[in-house]
Amino acid sequence: MTFDPVLVSTLALFLVSLGSAFLVALWVAIVIWTYRDIRARVRERTVHILAAFLVALLGLPGVLVYLILRPSRTLEEEYQQTLEEEVLLQSLGDPLLCPGCERHVREDWLICPSCQTRLRKPCHQCGRLMELAWTICPYCTTPVPGVRKEVDTVEEAVADLESAASKEGARPPIREEEATTN
């Protein structure tokens, strides 16, 4: 079996050019990957350019040097960790402060001992402490005295007025039906 030298050299040239094209594409892909990776890890433009230049100049050994020298976390990972640390610190050391004098107060205090600002109020039914803005006790569902009760229907409002009037001994208001029959 004899091989034609022209065919062999053409096939060798084709394989070498195919391999060269693959290596050039790999080199370009590595440079692009390095540039994108360093952009996710560092904000400085000069570092972006230097890292891409290092990989473009040295090729695969440059990628190894870059992998050794690059920051271990991306900017997004750093930001997430910072947020987690802040939340942890707030949950650990979130002391209650008086809105009047900004001194430390305890959770079970009704007033600030420094400036006498009212901090909480006790429920009239169960005695547990409630925030000042609450209009109903979340523990026993008792409305705070003096707060206007919301009425769902007109009939309930009339019934409430009649019951209040009968307790006071006054004559209940006349309804429209009663007024037309008289």
N, C-alpha and C positions, 0 to 999 in steps of 0.2 A: 504494500500500500504506500503510495507516494503522495506527498502533499505538495500542492502547488505553492511555491514560495510567495507569489503575489497574493494569493488568497490568505495565507497565514499572516503575512504582514498587514493586510487590510483588516483581518479579524483582530489582530493584536492592537492595531491603531484604534479600532472601534472600541475595544475593551478598555484601553488606556484613557481614551477621551471620555467614555462613560464613567469610569472611576474618578477621573479628574473633575468632571461635572458634579458627581456626587460629593466629592470632598469640598468643592467650592460651595455647593448648596449647604452642606453641613457647617462650614465655616461661617457663612452668612447667617444661618439659623442660630448658631451659638452666639454670635455678636448681637443679634436682635434679642435673643432670650436674656442675655446679660444686661442689656440696656433696659429692658422692661423690668427685670428683677430688681436692679439697683434703684429704679424709679419708685418701686413699691417700698423700698427700705430706707431711702435717704432723700431729703428735700433739696440738697445742694446740686446745682446744675454741673458744677465742675467735677464733682465726684461721679455723676452719671457719665460724662464724657471720658474721664480717666479710666473708668472700669471698662467701658466699651472699647477704648483704645488699647488697653492692656490685653483684652481677649483677641482683638483684631490683629495685634502685633504678634502675640505668642501662640495663638491657637488653643489647642487642648491643654498644654501646660498653663496657659493664661487662665483658662477656666478653673483649673485646680487652685491656682493662686487666688483667684477671685472668690472661690468657695471657702477658702480658709479665712480670707480677710473681710468678707461681707458681714454686715450685722445679722445677728441670729433671728431677729423678728422683723416683720414688716411694720410699716407705720400704722396700719390698721390694727395689728395685734398689740402694738404699744398703746394705742388709744383705748382699746378694749380693756387692757390690763389696768390702765390708769383709772378708767371709769369704775372697774370692779374694786380697786383699792379705795377710791373715794367713797363708794357706797358702804364698804366695810367699815371705814373709819367713821362715817356718819352714824352707822348703826351702833357702833361700839361706844362712841363718846358723844352722843347727842344729848347734852344736858338741857333740861328745861330752863328757859329764861323768862323772867318777868317782862311783860310787854311795856311796863312803865319805866323801870329802872335798869332792865337788862341784867339783873343779878340772878344767880342760880336759885331756883326754887325746887321744891319737891312736888311729886305728883299728887300727894294727898293733902296739900295745903289749899285752903279756901282763899286766903289773901296773902299778899307778899308782906313779910314782916318788915321790910325796909321802907317801902313807899305806900303800903296799904292799898295797893291796886287789887281789885277783886279778880281772882284767877278762875274759880269754879263756884258752882252752887250745888247745894244738896237737893236731892229729889224730895218732895214733900211726902211722898208715899213710902218709898223704900229707904231713903236716906243715903243712897249711893251718890257719888260725886258726878256731876254732869258739866259739860262745857257751857259757857255762858250763852252761846248762840242757839243751843238746843231748845226746842219748844216742847219736846216730849222726851220722857225718860226712856232710853233704849233698853233698860233692864226690866222695868215693870209696865211699860207703855202708858204711864199716867201723864196726861198733858200738864204743862206748867200752869199754875193758877195765873189768871189775868191775860192769858193768851186767847185771842179770838178763835173760837171753834169754827172750822169750815163745815158748812152744811151742804149735803148733797142735793136735796130737793126742797121745793117750797113747802110741801106738806110737813117735812121735818122741822123747818123753821117755824111754821105756825104752831106745831105741837110743842116745840120748845118754849115759845112765847106763852102759850096757854098754860103750860105746867109752871112756868115762872110766875105768871099772874095768879094762878090758884094758890101757890105757896105764899104769896104776899097778901092774899085775901082780896085782891082787886078783881073787878069784873073782866073777864077775858074779852079780847077784841071781837067785834061783830064780823061774821063772815058775810060774803056777798050773798050766799043762798038765804041766810037768815034775814038779811036786810030786805030782800025782794019779797019774802013771804009775809012780812009785817005790814 
